[in-house]
Amino acid sequence: MGGTTLATRGLNIPAHDYIAFSPTAAPTDGSQTVTYKQGGPGGTTVATLTLVYSGGDVASVTRS
């Protein structure tokens, strides 16, 4: 597979073929981690997003 590139200005997520969410459901308050990998679930992490929620809305997104 060639992977997918998300063309989101400022985030620049590299090519990936697997995405994992932790926790799997977005919380009302607190954070959720989105991990992008190339090579399936055991592959190399190419980017991680941390989404912070407040009152059920996304308050911030940080890429690492």
C-alpha positions as CSV (number, residue, x, y, z in Angstrom):
1,M,0.0,0.0,0.0
2,G,1.1,3.5,-0.8
3,G,-0.3,5.0,2.4
4,T,-2.3,8.2,2.7
5,T,-1.1,11.8,3.2
6,L,-3.3,14.1,5.1
7,A,-2.9,17.6,3.6
8,T,-3.9,19.6,6.6
9,R,-2.1,23.0,6.9
10,G,0.2,23.1,9.9
11,L,-0.1,19.4,10.8
12,N,1.6,17.8,7.8
13,I,0.9,14.1,8.7
14,P,3.3,11.9,6.7
15,A,2.2,8.9,4.6
16,H,0.6,6.3,6.8
17,D,-1.5,3.1,6.5
18,Y,-2.7,2.7,10.1
19,I,-4.4,5.0,12.6
20,A,-5.0,4.2,16.3
21,F,-7.2,6.2,18.8
22,S,-6.7,6.1,22.5
23,P,-9.2,6.1,24.0
24,T,-11.3,4.9,21.1
25,A,-14.2,7.2,21.8
26,A,-13.6,11.0,22.2
27,P,-14.0,12.1,25.8
28,T,-16.3,15.0,26.9
29,D,-13.4,16.4,28.8
30,G,-9.8,15.4,28.7
31,S,-7.5,14.2,26.0
32,Q,-7.4,11.6,23.2
33,T,-4.2,10.5,21.3
34,V,-4.3,9.7,17.6
35,T,-1.3,7.7,16.5
36,Y,-0.4,7.5,12.7
37,K,1.8,4.5,11.7
38,Q,3.4,3.2,8.5
39,G,3.6,-0.6,8.3
40,G,0.4,-1.5,10.1
41,P,-0.3,-1.7,13.9
42,G,3.3,-2.8,14.7
43,G,4.9,-0.4,12.3
44,T,6.7,2.9,12.7
45,T,4.9,5.8,14.3
46,V,5.1,8.7,11.9
47,A,3.1,11.3,13.8
48,T,1.0,11.6,17.0
49,L,-1.8,14.1,17.6
50,T,-3.1,14.9,21.1
51,L,-6.6,16.3,21.0
52,V,-7.9,18.1,24.1
53,Y,-11.6,18.2,24.7
54,S,-13.7,20.6,26.8
55,G,-17.4,20.2,27.1
56,G,-17.4,17.8,24.2
57,D,-15.7,20.2,21.8
58,V,-12.1,20.1,20.6
59,A,-10.2,22.8,22.5
60,S,-6.7,22.1,21.1
61,V,-4.7,19.9,18.8
62,T,-1.0,19.3,19.2
63,R,1.2,17.3,16.8
64,S,4.3,15.5,18.0
